[in-house]
Amino acid sequence: MKQRLLTDRLVIASHNPGKVSEIRDLLGQFELSTQSAADLNLPEPEETGTTFSENAKLKAVAAAEGSGIAALADDSGLVVPALGGAPGVYSARWAGPEKDFDAAMARIEKKLGPKASREAHFVCVLALALPSGEIRTYEGMVQGTLVWPPKGTLGFGYDPMFRPKRFSETFGEMHPPKKHQISHRAEAFRLFTADQFSDA
């Protein structure tokens, strides 16, 4: 088994309240004291990577170096093959500085048009970094289709227009416990927790 990097403190390297809340829910079963990057007034690093993994590492390392303790970052987004993989790593940027995901979802719908394939998937890469520079990554994915109009007010981001395969509800309609069993973030967390908390 790999040597664990975590002790009892962790920075969640995000300024997104929805994402921080979801990560805290997923970490709830473990005895960890968590603070977000926003709680610690850490600056948001510029996401200059071209992959989810690069951006997750960038955010985790910045938070670990800025706080002096282990940091967990998430970089995730919606990938639509019919749009050449967009919005992909630029998922947050499509929502603009006001983080208007209603406008971002409308933009996707307009670009798709009535005939394009509506297949899509969410990707999440978690990066765990220590101030020493050691880092590990964990990737999860969930396949689904896009619906229009968006449905549900739960979740965040593109959740209201994404319906995972084999389910009739969008992520925006799912209550957190159900979403946490099947989401891209949940899959990445399964790998993360197996690495950091499993005795196997």
Backbone as a chain_set.jsonl record, in Angstrom:
{"seq": "MKQRLLTDRLVIASHNPGKVSEIRDLLGQFELSTQSAADLNLPEPEETGTTFSENAKLKAVAAAEGSGIAALADDSGLVVPALGGAPGVYSARWAGPEKDFDAAMARIEKKLGPKASREAHFVCVLALALPSGEIRTYEGMVQGTLVWPPKGTLGFGYDPMFRPKRFSETFGEMHPPKKHQISHRAEAFRLFTADQFSDA", "coords": {"N": [[0.838, -1.203, 0.0], [0.441, 2.27, -0.753], [2.212, 4.907, 0.891], [0.417, 6.937, 3.107], [-0.581, 10.333, 2.66], [-2.065, 12.072, 4.116], [-2.895, 13.635, 7.272], [-4.568, 14.942, 9.826], [-5.614, 17.326, 8.983], [-6.824, 19.412, 6.376], [-6.854, 21.37, 3.453], [-9.424, 22.493, 1.41], [-9.095, 23.185, -1.779], [-10.61, 25.416, -3.111], [-12.757, 28.087, -4.205], [-15.351, 27.927, -4.723], [-18.493, 27.759, -3.47], [-20.485, 25.725, -3.756], [-19.021, 23.533, -4.678], [-17.173, 23.201, -2.582], [-18.94, 22.526, -0.5], [-19.949, 20.081, -1.455], [-17.621, 18.516, -1.536], [-16.965, 18.521, 1.17], [-19.15, 17.06, 2.141], [-18.582, 14.573, 1.012], [-16.266, 13.973, 2.359], [-17.14, 13.638, 4.886], [-17.289, 11.285, 6.444], [-14.812, 10.849, 7.443], [-12.258, 11.595, 9.849], [-11.414, 14.538, 9.673], [-10.192, 17.817, 9.789], [-11.359, 20.466, 8.027], [-10.74, 23.262, 5.902], [-11.643, 25.788, 3.609], [-10.063, 27.207, 0.674], [-11.012, 29.768, 0.397], [-11.835, 30.326, 3.023], [-9.377, 30.659, 4.214], [-8.447, 32.854, 2.981], [-6.858, 32.537, 0.725], [-5.336, 33.254, -2.4], [-6.911, 32.837, -5.622], [-5.434, 30.77, -7.894], [-4.353, 31.323, -11.281], [-5.859, 29.408, -13.759], [-4.075, 27.831, -15.818], [-3.633, 25.463, -17.091], [-4.071, 22.893, -19.614], [-5.431, 20.601, -19.322], [-7.658, 18.698, -17.194], [-6.246, 17.461, -15.136], [-3.822, 18.933, -15.008], [-4.768, 21.457, -14.166], [-5.97, 20.81, -11.708], [-3.745, 19.972, -10.22], [-2.268, 22.361, -10.198], [-3.91, 24.063, -8.65], [-4.034, 22.64, -6.224], [-1.336, 22.544, -5.38], [-0.773, 25.291, -5.104], [-2.493, 25.953, -2.967], [-1.524, 24.264, -0.936], [1.094, 25.199, -0.629], [0.526, 27.811, 0.108], [-0.866, 27.545, 2.505], [0.55, 25.798, 4.098], [-0.221, 23.267, 4.789], [-1.65, 20.025, 3.926], [-3.424, 19.905, 0.821], [-6.421, 19.604, -1.057], [-7.507, 19.582, -4.286], [-9.941, 20.091, -6.825], [-10.562, 19.646, -10.189], [-12.899, 19.991, -12.598], [-15.355, 19.3, -15.126], [-17.699, 19.695, -17.846], [-17.914, 17.666, -20.653], [-18.585, 17.717, -24.004], [-18.867, 15.79, -26.676], [-19.934, 16.405, -29.263], [-19.425, 19.043, -29.47], [-16.769, 19.19, -29.869], [-15.516, 18.499, -27.544], [-15.793, 20.652, -25.892], [-17.53, 22.333, -23.156], [-15.403, 21.539, -21.545], [-12.23, 21.84, -20.003], [-12.651, 24.469, -19.76], [-15.06, 24.903, -18.571], [-15.968, 26.387, -16.301], [-15.257, 28.931, -17.096], [-16.952, 29.406, -19.222], [-19.167, 30.258, -17.962], [-18.614, 32.81, -17.317], [-17.418, 35.858, -15.626], [-19.393, 36.416, -13.784], [-20.288, 33.986, -13.077], [-22.501, 32.751, -14.296], [-24.333, 30.215, -14.808], [-26.715, 29.552, -15.973], [-26.692, 31.029, -18.321], [-24.45, 29.814, -19.457], [-25.352, 27.195, -19.878], [-27.383, 27.713, -21.714], [-25.837, 28.597, -23.804], [-24.488, 26.265, -24.561], [-26.681, 24.754, -25.433], [-27.549, 26.295, -27.624], [-25.335, 26.097, -29.333], [-25.33, 23.367, -29.838], [-27.721, 22.862, -31.255], [-30.622, 21.454, -32.987], [-30.078, 18.891, -34.021], [-27.678, 17.686, -33.284], [-25.685, 15.19, -31.571], [-26.496, 14.435, -28.215], [-25.004, 13.351, -26.293], [-22.856, 13.321, -23.445], [-20.275, 13.845, -20.979], [-19.238, 14.09, -17.582], [-16.192, 15.01, -16.077], [-13.921, 14.549, -13.412], [-11.028, 15.459, -11.74], [-9.151, 14.863, -8.95], [-6.653, 16.351, -7.017], [-4.165, 15.806, -4.699], [-2.052, 17.504, -2.636], [1.032, 18.131, -0.913], [2.814, 20.472, 1.187], [5.462, 19.889, 0.788], [5.674, 19.287, -1.832], [4.982, 16.839, -2.849], [2.583, 14.974, -4.7], [-0.563, 13.601, -5.702], [-2.935, 12.188, -8.017], [-6.399, 11.599, -8.881], [-8.904, 10.266, -10.887], [-12.257, 10.604, -12.003], [-15.283, 9.729, -13.807], [-18.466, 10.285, -15.357], [-20.992, 9.156, -17.47], [-23.539, 10.509, -19.649], [-26.522, 12.222, -20.818], [-27.571, 15.295, -22.377], [-30.168, 17.488, -21.41], [-32.945, 19.568, -22.329], [-35.422, 21.92, -21.564], [-33.246, 22.952, -18.779], [-33.424, 21.064, -15.718], [-34.412, 21.071, -12.369], [-33.185, 22.338, -9.219], [-31.195, 21.679, -7.558], [-27.771, 20.803, -6.692], [-25.11, 22.217, -8.69], [-23.582, 24.436, -11.108], [-23.497, 22.866, -14.259], [-25.304, 20.932, -13.647], [-28.232, 20.894, -13.814], [-28.806, 20.339, -16.527], [-27.775, 17.897, -17.103], [-28.245, 14.518, -17.433], [-27.541, 11.563, -15.946], [-26.572, 8.379, -17.302], [-28.859, 5.657, -17.275], [-30.566, 6.765, -15.445], [-33.468, 8.722, -14.599], [-33.576, 11.255, -13.679], [-32.071, 14.534, -13.683], [-28.809, 15.689, -12.582], [-29.385, 18.018, -11.304], [-31.845, 17.546, -10.225], [-31.457, 15.561, -8.417], [-31.154, 14.49, -5.041], [-28.488, 15.232, -2.744], [-27.323, 12.811, -1.393], [-27.925, 10.73, -3.202], [-26.764, 11.616, -5.613], [-24.11, 11.644, -4.772], [-23.428, 9.018, -4.84], [-23.032, 8.298, -7.461], [-21.762, 10.19, -9.041], [-19.202, 11.865, -11.061], [-17.384, 13.117, -9.378], [-17.767, 11.616, -7.088], [-16.76, 9.149, -7.929], [-14.045, 9.775, -8.337], [-13.459, 10.368, -5.696], [-13.779, 7.864, -4.523], [-11.508, 6.541, -5.407], [-9.55, 8.184, -4.286], [-10.093, 7.929, -1.483], [-9.679, 5.207, -1.153], [-6.964, 5.107, -1.553], [-5.962, 6.773, 0.47], [-7.218, 6.125, 2.901], [-7.876, 3.456, 3.121], [-7.183, 0.253, 4.537], [-6.409, -1.813, 3.115]], "CA": [[0.0, 0.0, 0.0], [1.186, 3.513, -0.766], [2.236, 5.672, 2.122], [-0.597, 7.979, 3.128], [-0.088, 11.698, 2.756], [-2.932, 12.87, 4.983], [-2.958, 13.472, 8.722], [-5.923, 15.271, 10.28], [-6.003, 18.647, 8.493], [-6.864, 19.457, 4.919], [-7.436, 22.538, 2.8], [-10.163, 22.255, 0.17], [-8.549, 24.264, -2.601], [-11.649, 25.947, -3.982], [-13.543, 29.235, -3.759], [-16.712, 27.654, -5.182], [-19.221, 27.247, -2.308], [-21.146, 24.463, -4.062], [-18.009, 22.482, -4.763], [-16.656, 22.992, -1.222], [-19.972, 21.811, 0.252], [-20.019, 18.708, -1.935], [-16.409, 17.822, -1.09], [-17.103, 18.301, 2.618], [-20.083, 15.948, 2.316], [-17.895, 13.333, 0.664], [-15.233, 13.729, 3.374], [-17.774, 13.653, 6.201], [-17.108, 10.055, 7.221], [-13.443, 10.771, 7.931], [-11.929, 12.56, 10.909], [-10.552, 15.557, 9.087], [-10.543, 19.221, 9.969], [-11.212, 21.066, 6.704], [-10.97, 24.675, 5.643], [-11.55, 26.062, 2.18], [-9.104, 28.251, 0.294], [-11.659, 31.049, 0.682], [-11.771, 30.525, 4.478], [-8.008, 31.063, 4.559], [-8.106, 34.024, 2.159], [-5.818, 32.209, -0.246], [-5.707, 33.736, -3.737], [-7.238, 31.83, -6.626], [-4.41, 30.77, -8.94], [-4.856, 31.311, -12.653], [-5.897, 28.039, -14.268], [-3.416, 27.9, -17.118], [-3.472, 24.121, -17.649], [-4.916, 22.513, -20.744], [-6.131, 19.37, -18.947], [-8.199, 18.721, -15.838], [-5.181, 17.075, -14.214], [-2.891, 20.057, -14.836], [-5.397, 22.507, -13.366], [-6.151, 20.324, -10.339], [-2.426, 20.025, -9.574], [-1.915, 23.764, -10.011], [-4.685, 24.602, -7.524], [-3.653, 21.953, -4.989], [0.009, 22.987, -4.994], [-0.868, 26.679, -4.64], [-3.117, 25.966, -1.644], [-0.614, 23.615, 0.012], [2.2, 26.115, -0.363], [0.002, 29.001, 0.774], [-1.384, 27.238, 3.839], [1.498, 25.002, 4.866], [-0.774, 21.948, 5.104], [-2.113, 19.284, 2.751], [-4.545, 20.524, 0.115], [-7.111, 18.781, -2.049], [-8.143, 20.403, -5.315], [-10.785, 19.416, -7.788], [-10.846, 20.331, -11.441], [-13.932, 19.183, -13.218], [-16.086, 20.009, -16.159], [-18.593, 18.991, -18.748], [-17.322, 17.408, -21.962], [-19.616, 17.421, -25.001], [-18.158, 15.41, -27.895], [-20.472, 17.082, -30.451], [-18.835, 20.391, -29.487], [-15.322, 19.038, -29.896], [-15.028, 18.368, -26.171], [-16.128, 21.856, -25.112], [-16.615, 23.364, -22.66], [-14.214, 20.883, -21.021], [-11.486, 22.515, -18.932], [-13.105, 25.866, -19.687], [-16.456, 24.867, -18.137], [-16.267, 27.521, -15.42], [-15.098, 30.187, -17.838], [-18.126, 29.61, -20.057], [-20.172, 30.937, -17.135], [-18.21, 34.21, -17.207], [-17.012, 36.341, -14.295], [-20.561, 36.405, -12.882], [-20.601, 32.573, -12.836], [-23.883, 32.6, -14.736], [-24.417, 28.914, -15.472], [-27.898, 29.536, -16.835], [-26.216, 31.507, -19.619], [-23.535, 28.804, -20.0], [-26.164, 26.084, -20.383], [-28.049, 28.195, -22.921], [-24.805, 28.655, -24.847], [-24.3, 24.888, -25.022], [-27.872, 24.368, -26.184], [-27.547, 27.017, -28.898], [-24.282, 25.547, -30.179], [-25.693, 22.008, -30.244], [-28.778, 22.859, -32.253], [-31.61, 20.378, -32.82], [-29.723, 17.594, -34.61], [-26.409, 17.142, -32.784], [-25.723, 14.213, -30.483], [-26.58, 15.068, -26.897], [-24.168, 12.612, -25.349], [-21.886, 14.152, -22.727], [-19.794, 13.254, -19.736], [-18.552, 14.917, -16.611], [-14.892, 14.509, -15.62], [-13.381, 15.168, -12.205], [-9.707, 15.04, -11.301], [-8.74, 15.351, -7.636], [-5.203, 16.382, -6.789], [-3.78, 15.952, -3.299], [-0.682, 18.032, -2.61], [1.634, 18.507, 0.355], [3.752, 21.586, 1.046], [6.755, 19.367, 0.331], [5.655, 19.15, -3.285], [4.449, 15.538, -3.259], [1.234, 15.142, -5.232], [-1.211, 12.449, -6.336], [-4.184, 12.545, -8.676], [-7.436, 10.575, -8.949], [-9.844, 10.726, -11.91], [-13.555, 9.963, -12.119], [-16.077, 10.149, -14.957], [-19.827, 9.756, -15.443], [-21.576, 9.366, -18.792], [-24.937, 10.878, -19.626], [-27.048, 12.983, -21.94], [-27.986, 16.651, -22.046], [-31.598, 17.739, -21.583], [-33.342, 20.977, -22.432], [-34.748, 22.898, -20.7], [-32.65, 22.422, -17.552], [-34.4, 20.596, -14.738], [-33.968, 20.945, -10.982], [-32.459, 23.457, -8.6], [-30.17, 21.141, -6.662], [-26.466, 20.758, -7.333], [-24.561, 23.495, -9.124], [-22.977, 24.367, -12.431], [-24.281, 22.324, -15.365], [-26.1, 19.803, -13.155], [-29.633, 20.823, -14.252], [-29.001, 19.867, -17.897], [-27.066, 16.629, -17.284], [-28.936, 13.336, -16.909], [-26.63, 10.419, -16.043], [-27.114, 7.163, -17.915], [-29.654, 4.728, -16.461], [-31.378, 7.511, -14.485], [-34.464, 9.587, -15.221], [-33.414, 12.595, -13.13], [-30.803, 15.228, -13.886], [-28.098, 15.954, -11.331], [-30.059, 19.142, -10.663], [-33.034, 17.04, -9.539], [-31.066, 14.53, -7.447], [-30.713, 14.908, -3.718], [-27.046, 14.966, -2.628], [-26.879, 11.438, -1.122], [-28.029, 9.925, -4.423], [-25.735, 12.082, -6.541], [-22.796, 11.298, -4.242], [-23.15, 7.609, -5.113], [-22.82, 7.994, -8.877], [-21.17, 11.289, -9.805], [-17.791, 11.867, -11.434], [-16.637, 13.487, -8.175], [-17.836, 10.464, -6.192], [-15.833, 8.125, -8.428], [-12.692, 10.225, -8.002], [-13.298, 10.238, -4.249], [-13.586, 6.454, -4.17], [-10.091, 6.248, -5.632], [-8.815, 8.961, -3.288], [-10.239, 7.354, -0.143], [-9.026, 3.895, -1.147], [-5.527, 5.346, -1.466], [-5.569, 7.468, 1.678], [-7.875, 5.671, 4.129], [-8.084, 2.007, 3.145], [-6.129, -0.556, 5.146], [-6.164, -2.973, 2.226]], "C": [[0.871, 1.25, 0.0], [1.168, 4.175, 0.607], [1.198, 6.79, 2.048], [0.044, 9.35, 3.291], [-0.849, 12.502, 3.804], [-2.734, 12.586, 6.462], [-4.381, 13.811, 9.157], [-6.402, 16.636, 9.806], [-5.903, 18.69, 6.976], [-7.482, 20.777, 4.454], [-8.176, 22.072, 1.554], [-9.863, 23.435, -0.743], [-9.569, 24.752, -3.622], [-12.282, 27.167, -3.347], [-15.001, 29.088, -4.187], [-17.511, 27.04, -4.035], [-19.908, 25.913, -2.56], [-20.175, 23.304, -4.086], [-17.443, 22.167, -3.38], [-17.647, 22.184, -0.393], [-20.033, 20.345, -0.152], [-18.8, 17.91, -1.479], [-16.47, 17.55, 0.409], [-18.061, 17.141, 2.91], [-19.387, 14.615, 2.062], [-16.806, 12.969, 1.67], [-15.813, 13.517, 4.765], [-17.516, 12.435, 7.061], [-15.705, 9.949, 7.837], [-13.167, 11.869, 8.95], [-10.897, 13.55, 10.396], [-11.083, 16.932, 9.442], [-10.295, 19.912, 8.636], [-11.488, 22.568, 6.726], [-10.852, 24.882, 4.138], [-10.484, 27.116, 1.925], [-9.69, 29.63, 0.579], [-11.625, 31.352, 2.179], [-10.423, 31.098, 4.894], [-7.539, 32.284, 3.77], [-6.935, 33.764, 1.215], [-6.251, 32.701, -1.624], [-6.057, 32.565, -4.655], [-6.163, 31.857, -7.712], [-5.049, 30.774, -10.324], [-4.763, 29.893, -13.2], [-5.374, 28.031, -15.699], [-3.226, 26.532, -17.769], [-4.414, 23.868, -18.805], [-5.636, 21.195, -20.508], [-6.677, 19.534, -17.532], [-7.112, 18.411, -14.813], [-4.222, 18.227, -13.949], [-3.491, 21.138, -13.945], [-5.615, 22.08, -11.923], [-4.828, 20.396, -9.573], [-2.037, 21.465, -9.254], [-2.615, 24.344, -8.783], [-4.28, 23.96, -6.2], [-2.296, 22.429, -4.483], [-0.026, 24.411, -4.456], [-1.446, 26.746, -3.233], [-2.215, 25.338, -0.582], [0.541, 24.54, 0.374], [1.719, 27.341, 0.41], [-0.439, 28.771, 2.201], [-0.387, 26.503, 4.724], [0.968, 23.653, 5.287], [-1.277, 21.284, 3.826], [-3.335, 19.964, 2.139], [-5.103, 19.576, -0.933], [-7.832, 19.706, -3.021], [-8.914, 19.508, -6.268], [-10.804, 20.26, -9.051], [-11.791, 19.434, -12.213], [-14.649, 19.996, -14.271], [-16.916, 19.076, -17.005], [-17.947, 18.873, -20.117], [-18.422, 16.976, -22.924], [-18.924, 17.077, -26.319], [-18.638, 16.139, -29.152], [-19.956, 18.516, -30.565], [-17.319, 20.322, -29.445], [-14.703, 18.924, -28.517], [-15.297, 19.576, -25.297], [-17.364, 21.579, -24.229], [-15.376, 22.805, -21.96], [-13.538, 21.637, -19.89], [-11.9, 23.975, -18.784], [-14.558, 25.964, -19.199], [-16.823, 26.058, -17.255], [-16.205, 28.836, -16.184], [-16.288, 30.465, -18.75], [-19.23, 30.335, -19.285], [-19.815, 32.399, -16.895], [-17.853, 34.619, -15.795], [-18.154, 36.358, -13.291], [-20.982, 34.984, -12.52], [-22.074, 32.28, -13.145], [-24.01, 31.292, -15.52], [-25.705, 28.749, -16.256], [-27.502, 29.979, -18.24], [-25.293, 30.484, -20.269], [-24.307, 27.622, -20.572], [-26.887, 26.487, -21.665], [-27.071, 28.254, -24.093], [-24.558, 27.263, -25.425], [-25.475, 24.474, -25.9], [-27.898, 25.03, -27.558], [-26.516, 26.423, -29.851], [-24.628, 24.14, -30.673], [-26.721, 22.018, -31.369], [-29.658, 21.627, -32.106], [-31.149, 18.989, -33.251], [-28.464, 16.95, -34.033], [-26.642, 16.094, -31.701], [-25.707, 14.943, -29.146], [-25.811, 14.275, -25.839], [-23.138, 13.549, -24.723], [-21.359, 13.369, -21.541], [-19.144, 14.316, -18.866], [-17.245, 14.227, -16.238], [-14.511, 15.256, -14.349], [-12.0, 14.588, -11.941], [-9.439, 15.693, -9.947], [-7.217, 15.317, -7.565], [-4.963, 16.642, -5.315], [-2.315, 16.366, -3.264], [-0.255, 18.348, -1.191], [2.556, 19.697, 0.132], [5.128, 21.145, 0.553], [6.841, 19.238, -1.178], [5.147, 17.802, -3.764], [2.99, 15.7, -3.653], [0.73, 13.838, -5.846], [-2.521, 12.899, -6.96], [-5.101, 11.324, -8.798], [-8.52, 11.075, -9.896], [-11.125, 9.907, -11.925], [-14.327, 10.521, -13.3], [-17.48, 9.556, -14.847], [-20.399, 10.147, -16.801], [-23.043, 9.748, -18.669], [-25.365, 11.575, -20.896], [-27.495, 14.358, -21.441], [-29.472, 16.822, -22.324], [-31.831, 19.244, -21.707], [-34.855, 21.059, -22.382], [-34.119, 22.241, -19.471], [-33.727, 22.068, -16.53], [-33.762, 20.498, -13.356], [-33.158, 22.132, -10.518], [-31.416, 22.979, -7.608], [-28.835, 21.117, -7.412], [-25.993, 22.145, -7.7], [-24.004, 23.33, -10.528], [-23.943, 23.854, -13.491], [-25.21, 21.19, -14.936], [-27.527, 19.756, -13.699], [-29.843, 20.337, -15.691], [-28.332, 18.518, -18.158], [-27.837, 15.499, -16.611], [-28.019, 12.126, -17.061], [-27.325, 9.197, -16.626], [-27.773, 6.278, -16.863], [-30.474, 5.444, -15.382], [-32.328, 8.44, -15.225], [-34.362, 11.02, -14.732], [-32.095, 13.214, -13.589], [-30.092, 15.342, -12.539], [-28.752, 17.11, -10.573], [-31.318, 18.735, -9.913], [-32.693, 16.048, -8.432], [-30.689, 15.141, -6.111], [-29.257, 14.468, -3.522], [-26.661, 13.517, -2.33], [-26.913, 10.538, -2.359], [-26.949, 10.312, -5.42], [-24.352, 11.629, -6.089], [-22.449, 9.827, -4.459], [-22.682, 7.379, -6.542], [-22.037, 9.051, -9.643], [-19.698, 11.058, -10.142], [-16.919, 12.185, -10.219], [-16.631, 12.318, -7.185], [-16.872, 9.366, -6.623], [-14.389, 8.501, -8.116], [-12.436, 10.08, -6.506], [-13.135, 8.79, -3.821], [-12.116, 6.064, -4.336], [-9.219, 6.943, -4.585], [-8.884, 8.307, -1.908], [-9.615, 5.961, -0.061], [-7.523, 4.059, -0.965], [-5.128, 5.887, -0.1], [-6.141, 6.907, 2.984], [-8.071, 4.167, 4.228], [-6.89, 1.316, 3.792], [-5.764, -1.74, 4.255], [-4.776, -2.875, 1.593]], "O": [[1.907, 1.295, 0.663], [0.222, 4.014, 1.378], [1.112, 7.502, 1.047], [1.064, 9.508, 3.961], [-0.339, 13.496, 4.32], [-2.445, 11.458, 6.861], [-5.306, 13.045, 8.884], [-7.489, 17.069, 10.188], [-5.015, 18.084, 6.376], [-8.492, 21.233, 4.989], [-7.621, 21.339, 0.736], [-10.324, 24.551, -0.502], [-9.423, 24.537, -4.825], [-12.346, 27.286, -2.123], [-15.794, 30.017, -4.033], [-17.239, 25.902, -3.653], [-19.92, 25.052, -1.681], [-20.468, 22.223, -3.575], [-17.252, 20.999, -3.041], [-17.256, 21.268, 0.33], [-20.154, 19.466, 0.701], [-18.932, 16.753, -1.08], [-16.075, 16.478, 0.867], [-17.817, 16.338, 3.811], [-19.579, 13.651, 2.802], [-16.461, 11.797, 1.819], [-15.078, 13.247, 5.715], [-17.524, 12.535, 8.288], [-15.447, 9.064, 8.652], [-13.775, 12.939, 8.909], [-9.697, 13.426, 10.641], [-12.289, 17.172, 9.397], [-9.162, 19.947, 8.156], [-12.343, 23.061, 7.463], [-10.05, 24.224, 3.475], [-10.058, 27.823, 2.837], [-8.967, 30.552, 0.955], [-11.411, 32.499, 2.573], [-10.338, 31.917, 5.808], [-6.384, 32.698, 3.875], [-6.129, 34.654, 0.943], [-7.423, 32.574, -1.978], [-5.561, 31.452, -4.483], [-6.0, 32.875, -8.384], [-6.162, 30.28, -10.503], [-3.714, 29.255, -13.115], [-6.129, 28.2, -16.657], [-2.711, 26.447, -18.884], [-5.431, 24.545, -18.956], [-6.365, 20.718, -21.377], [-6.224, 20.39, -16.772], [-7.063, 19.027, -13.748], [-3.849, 18.476, -12.802], [-2.81, 21.676, -13.072], [-5.464, 22.889, -11.008], [-4.794, 20.826, -8.421], [-1.537, 21.752, -8.166], [-1.992, 25.031, -7.973], [-4.191, 24.638, -5.176], [-2.13, 22.687, -3.291], [0.625, 24.708, -3.455], [-0.955, 27.504, -2.395], [-2.151, 25.827, 0.546], [0.918, 24.65, 1.541], [2.434, 27.85, 1.274], [-0.396, 29.686, 3.023], [-0.465, 26.574, 5.951], [1.62, 22.95, 6.06], [-1.324, 21.914, 2.769], [-4.169, 20.525, 2.848], [-4.367, 18.849, -1.602], [-8.668, 20.515, -2.618], [-8.583, 18.341, -6.479], [-11.038, 21.467, -8.987], [-11.505, 18.26, -12.447], [-14.561, 21.223, -14.302], [-16.843, 17.852, -16.895], [-17.483, 19.866, -20.678], [-19.11, 15.983, -22.683], [-18.442, 17.974, -27.011], [-17.826, 16.459, -30.02], [-20.039, 19.129, -31.63], [-16.658, 21.277, -29.037], [-13.521, 19.213, -28.329], [-15.058, 19.535, -24.09], [-18.151, 20.683, -24.534], [-14.391, 23.525, -21.796], [-14.193, 22.032, -18.925], [-11.545, 24.635, -17.808], [-15.209, 26.99, -19.393], [-17.876, 26.668, -17.444], [-17.005, 29.741, -15.948], [-16.603, 31.623, -19.025], [-20.116, 30.947, -19.881], [-20.613, 33.15, -16.334], [-17.969, 33.82, -14.865], [-17.92, 36.318, -12.083], [-21.921, 34.792, -11.748], [-22.782, 31.65, -12.36], [-23.819, 31.264, -16.736], [-25.781, 27.883, -17.128], [-27.924, 29.379, -19.229], [-25.334, 30.295, -21.485], [-23.956, 27.105, -21.632], [-26.99, 25.69, -22.598], [-27.443, 27.99, -25.236], [-24.434, 27.104, -26.64], [-25.287, 23.912, -26.979], [-28.236, 24.383, -28.549], [-26.789, 26.262, -31.04], [-24.266, 23.763, -31.788], [-26.598, 21.259, -32.331], [-29.457, 20.834, -31.187], [-31.776, 17.998, -32.877], [-28.215, 15.77, -34.279], [-27.658, 16.11, -31.007], [-24.999, 15.934, -28.969], [-25.959, 14.512, -24.64], [-22.617, 14.449, -25.38], [-21.932, 12.353, -21.149], [-18.582, 15.297, -19.353], [-17.199, 13.004, -16.099], [-14.752, 16.458, -14.231], [-11.824, 13.37, -11.922], [-9.492, 16.915, -9.813], [-6.584, 14.358, -8.007], [-5.501, 17.594, -4.75], [-1.448, 15.67, -3.792], [-1.062, 18.776, -0.366], [3.03, 19.915, -0.983], [5.869, 21.937, -0.03], [7.927, 19.098, -1.742], [4.902, 17.626, -4.958], [2.248, 16.46, -3.031], [1.497, 13.074, -6.432], [-3.143, 13.858, -6.505], [-4.645, 10.181, -8.815], [-9.01, 12.192, -9.732], [-11.092, 8.677, -11.868], [-14.073, 11.639, -13.747], [-17.66, 8.462, -14.312], [-20.307, 11.298, -17.227], [-23.715, 9.364, -17.711], [-24.676, 11.531, -21.915], [-27.759, 14.556, -20.255], [-29.977, 16.359, -23.347], [-31.03, 20.064, -21.256], [-35.521, 20.319, -23.106], [-34.43, 21.091, -19.16], [-34.791, 22.684, -16.484], [-32.693, 19.908, -13.2], [-32.532, 22.835, -11.311], [-30.818, 23.785, -6.895], [-28.781, 21.379, -8.613], [-26.416, 23.135, -7.102], [-23.959, 22.224, -11.067], [-25.067, 24.342, -13.609], [-25.837, 20.554, -15.784], [-28.006, 18.669, -14.022], [-30.959, 19.956, -16.042], [-28.317, 18.041, -19.293], [-28.057, 15.508, -15.399], [-27.746, 11.7, -18.184], [-28.53, 9.016, -16.454], [-27.308, 6.168, -15.729], [-31.021, 4.79, -14.495], [-32.038, 8.89, -16.334], [-34.989, 11.914, -15.3], [-31.125, 12.504, -13.851], [-30.693, 15.119, -11.488], [-28.679, 17.173, -9.346], [-31.808, 19.48, -9.065], [-33.543, 15.728, -7.601], [-30.004, 16.162, -6.044], [-28.84, 13.448, -4.07], [-25.734, 13.015, -2.965], [-26.04, 9.689, -2.542], [-26.295, 9.448, -6.004], [-23.514, 11.271, -6.916], [-21.297, 9.432, -4.281], [-22.012, 6.385, -6.821], [-21.679, 8.821, -10.799], [-19.045, 10.176, -9.584], [-15.849, 11.601, -10.045], [-15.624, 12.058, -6.526], [-16.239, 8.726, -5.783], [-13.601, 7.659, -7.686], [-11.335, 9.717, -6.092], [-12.425, 8.51, -2.855], [-11.555, 5.348, -3.507], [-8.269, 6.356, -4.066], [-7.862, 8.147, -1.24], [-9.082, 5.579, 0.981], [-6.882, 3.245, -0.301], [-4.085, 5.514, 0.437], [-5.607, 7.182, 4.059], [-8.395, 3.653, 5.299], [-5.744, 1.73, 3.622], [-4.915, -2.559, 4.605], [-4.387, -3.751, 0.82]]}, "num_chains": 1, "name": "protein.A"}
